Each structure stands twice: as C-alpha cells, then as structure tokens.
Amino acid sequence: MPTTPTTAAFDGLTYNSRRPHIAIPEYGRVVHEMIAHCITIEDKAERTRCATAIVSVMRTLVPGSKEMPDHEEKLWGHLHIMANWQLDIDSPFPVPPKAEEDPGPEALAYTQVGKRPSFYGRIVEDLIAKAIAMPEGEERSALAMMIANLLKRQYLTWNKGAVEDALIRAQLREMSGGVLDVPAEKELVSSSEILKSKRKTSNNFRQHRGGKRKR
C-alpha cells in the first residue's frame, strides 16, 4: 500500500513516550540533551566550560530565589542529577549523593500507649495510665469502673447496635495490660440508657440546626 503524505508526516514524528526519560522535567528536554552531549566531551576542562554554560541556561529557565544562599548549589546539584552522576567536571560545589546513598532523616518515634480502637480516644489511655499507677484498693476499682462505663459509652456512640459488657471488660483488661478488671457481678451502665441519651442529643442538634436555617 503506498504511503500517503499524511502517513509520512506522522511517521516522522517522535513521541515523548519513545524518548529517553528526563530526570527533572522543569528544565525541559533540550537541557537534558545538552547535558548528554556534555558527558561525551573528552577534555575535562572543556566539559567543565560546557557544564558552566548549561548551568547558566538553567538559571534563566528556573530562576528560583536568587537571594537564597544555596541557589547556585542547587543548580549544580540538579546538573549532576540530570547527568545521572556521569559528569566528571570541576564543580564549584560537592556532588549530591544518589538517592540510595542518602539515608534521609531518621524515622520519628511515636509513643505507643497500649492497644485501643481509634474511637476510644487518647483521654481513655490517660485515665487507664492513671489507674495503673494507683495502688490497689477501692479508689482504683472505682476508677476502673468509671473507665469501663466510659468505654461502653464511646463504643455505642461510634458504633451501631448493642455491645456485651463482657467485651468491654475484655478490652479494658487488654488496654491496661491485665492490670485493670471489673468483676462480672458489677453491672455497667445499660445500653438502652446510653442509646436513649445519644438519640436525645442527636435530635436536639437537628432541631438547633433547623432553627438556625429558618432564621
């Protein structure tokens, strides 16, 4: 089948998907091609002069903040990155390390206080820690009971349906490392009372929002 002029024109196009990857797109493909040519120059002094000229072009393309003291160092660092660290020149700044050579900042250490579902909140952890630090006795038992009721309220506030008291007691033991426990014979606040209070609060909120819209 003969090639039409339109087909020939499309055949002559070079798509970016077929071109080599560019490390820093902000500088454009032309700068990357200039750097690729600079790498092929045999004389080191000539390579350095070529690299200096390329940095001058980069400075006009991405001016950045010239008042920043490290602006020039960043430009030369980008030059080495775009050259894939293959450019042997007399650079005025140290060559930046490769990504795999740069350990980066140390990972932040986060304090882990027990294990808890997210809906219980940090205040529950603080109360449990306070109870654990107390000596055994009626005061600690009373606080453990209060925390168990708080857990149940939080659970029913953020979850639909009911919850067995046995689950709340088990979660209190787990979150306290087995230190705090509420005896099975002691009843926690009833689920119906919590849900009734929850519905009342929700209705009051909707009425308040509705009244504001009317005004």
N, C-alpha and C positions, 0 to 999 in steps of 0.2 A: 504494500500500500504506500503510495507516495506521501512524503511529508509535506504538510501544508505550511505556509508561513507562520500561522498562529502556533502550530505544534512546535515548529523550530524555535520560536521565541520562548515558549515555555521550557523547552529542553535546555535552553541556555541559561536559565535561572539557577541561582544557587540558594537553596533554602537554609535558614539558620539551623534547622534540625540536622542538616548534613555537615555543618561546620564544627570545628573544634569547640569544646566548652570554654567559656570565658570565666575567669575566677571572680572578677569584680565588675559586674555589668555597668556600673555607674560611669566607668571610663570609656566604655564603648569598645567595639571590636577592632577599630583602627589602632588604638593604643596597644592592645594585646598583640596585634600583628607587628607593630613597631618593636615591641619587646622581643618577640620571637626572632625578628631579624637581628636585633642587638646581640642575642645569645650566640648567633653564628659568626660574629666578628672575631677573628683570631687574635688580633692585637689587644691586650688588656687595656692599654691607655686609650685606644680608640673606642673600645667598649664602654669605658668609663665616661668618655665625652658624649657618646651616644645616649647612655643612660641619663646623664645630666640634662640633655636636651629633651628626653622623654618626660622627665620629672617636671620640666618647665611647661610642657604641654599639659600634663596632668594638673598642674597648679591652676591653669586657666579654665580647665574643664570642671574641676571640683575645687573652687576657691576656698571653701570652708571658712573658718575664722582665723584670719592671718594674725590676730592678736594672741592666739593660743601659742604658748612656747613650744609645744610638741607638734605643731602643724607640719613642719618640714620633715620631722622624723616619721610621721605617719605616711607622708607621701612616699618616702623612700622604702618604708616597710611594705606599702602596697605594691611598689615596683617589684620587690623580691617575691611577694606572694603571687603576683600575676606571672612572674617568670618561673614559678614553681621551684624556687630556690636553686635555679640552674645558672644564675647570672653571677659570674665571677668578676667583680669590679672593686675599685677602691671607693667604698661607700662612706659618706661622712657620718653615718650612724650604724650601730650594730644591726646585724641581720636578725629579723624577728624569728623566734623559734617556730618550728612546724607545730601543727595542732596536736599531733601525738606526742611531741616533746614538751608541750606546755601543760603542766599538771593542773593549772587553773586554781581557783580559790578552794580552800578546804570546805568540806560539806558542813553545814550548820548542824549543831547538835540540838535536837528538840527534846524537851523534858517529857518523858512518858510517865504519867501518873496513873497506874492501874489500867484496867481494860473496861471500857464503858461504851454503850451505844451512844451515838452522837447526840441524840435528843435529850440525854440527861444533863448535859451542860457541865461546865467547869466548877460551878458552885457545889455540885454534888461531890466532886472529887475533894474539894477543900473541906467539906463537912466530914467526909469519911476520914481524911488525914487527921483532922482534929480529934475525931472519936478514937482513932487508933492510938493516938498519943496519950489519951486519958487512961488512968488506972482502972482496973476492973471494978465494977460496982454499979449502984443504981443510976448514977449520973450518966455513965457511958451507955447503959442499957436503955435509958430514956432517950438519949441522943440517937442511938441505933434505931429505935422505934420511929422516931421522927424522920430519920433519913429514909427508912423503908416506906413510910407513907408518902414522902416526897417523891420517891422513885415511882410509886404507883400512880400518883397524880401526873407526873411527867409522862409516863408511859401512855396513859389514857388520853392525855392532851394531844399527843402527836401520833397516836395510833387508833384505828377504828376498832370497835368491839370491846370485849372484856379481857381481863387478864387474871390468871390464877395467882393467889398470894404465894404459892409455892415457888413460882417463877421469880417473883420479886425478892423473896428471901434468898434464892439461889444466886441471883445477880448481886445482891448485897454481899454475900459471902465471897463471891468471885472478885468483886471490885475491891474488897478490903483484904484480900489475901487470906481469907478464912478467919480473920480476927473478929469481925462483927457478925452477929447472928441474932435473929428474932425468933424466939420459941414458937412452935406451931400452934400452941394454945392461945397465943395472943393474936387477936384479930386486927387486921389492918383496916383502914378506912374503907367503907363499902364502895364498890364500883358505881352503884346507882347514884350515890351522893356526889361522886366526882363528875359523872356524866351529866347529872342534873345541873350542877354548877357550871359546867362547860357550856351547856345549851343556853343557860340564862345569860352568861357573858356574851355569847355569840349573838343572841337576839338583841341585847342592849346595844351592841356595837352596830348591828344593821339598822336599828331604829335611829341611832345617833347619826349615822351616815345619811339615812333617808331624810332626816330633818334638815341637815345641812344643805342637801341638794334642793329642797323645797325653797329655802331662803335664797 
